[in-house]
Amino acid sequence: MDTLAPAIADAFELLRQDLCQRLDDAESSSLSYQDWDQEDIDTAREVIPHLVLVLRGLLLDHQMRPNGDCRTCTSAWPCPVVAMMHGLLKDPEDQFVTLARRVYEAQ
C-alpha cells in the first residue's frame, strides 16, 4: 500500500486540526455556563448556520444515484455517512456514546 509523502500527511493533519479547532470553538461557546452576552449570541448566529451548511453539503455529496448507490462512497444507499448523520441527528442519545468514544480514541 502506498503511503503519503510526509509533507502531504502534515498538510492533511493541519487541515484536520483546523477543522477540529473550529468545532472546539463552537462547542466551547455553546457550553458556557454564564449568561450569554451579545457577543455569544452573535457567535452562535454565525456558527450554527455554518455547521448546518456543512451537514447539508455532506448530504448533497452523498445523494443516491439512480442505481441505488451513494454518488460519493459508491456503496449502497444510505451510505455509512448518511446513516451515521441520521442516527446522530434523530437519536443522539443512542449514538453519542459510540461517537464520543471514537473521538476520544482519535485524539
Secondary structure, 3 states (H helix, E strand, C coil): CCCCCHHHHHHHHHHHHHHHHHHHHHHHHHCCCCCCCHHHHHHHHHHHHHHHHHHHHHHHHCCECCCCEECCCCCECCCHHHHHHHHHHHCHHHHHHHHHHHHHHHC
